[in-house]
Amino acid sequence: MRSRGGLVSFRKQTKKVDAFPSSRTTPVQGWAPKLGDRVETPNGVGTVLKISGELYLIDLDNQIANVWERLRSIKRLS
């Protein structure tokens, strides 16, 4: 059977449903370092010097370098 130049499917039409419906109405606020906090980065341990949006300037211990890191690569020191 053809319809407008294409084949007609005999499959039953199904309603699309979200696999995992959202159960939260408000976003979850996670941990964010503040100025002076001690943190661990992939390059080593250091102190937060400056915050610019989602980037953090970290003064690394025992190194000359200061690095800009995103929040996802910073870990809290216990």
CORCOR-V415865 format. One record per pair of residues at least 4 apart in sequence whose ideal C-beta (glycine too) atoms are under 6 Angstrom apart, sorted by the first residue. I is the first residue (numbers start at 1). J is the second residue. Records with the same first field share a line. If there is no record, write none. Layout:
# CORCOR-V415865
I=J + J
This chain:
# CORCOR-V415865
1=8
3=8
31=76
33=37 + 39 + 48
35=48
37=48
38=47 + 77
39=74
40=45 + 75 + 77
41=58 + 69 + 74
42=73
43=67
44=60
45=61
46=58 + 59 + 60 + 61
47=59
48=56
49=57 + 59
50=57
51=56
54=70 + 71
55=68
56=69
57=66 + 68
58=67 + 69
59=66
60=65
69=73 + 74
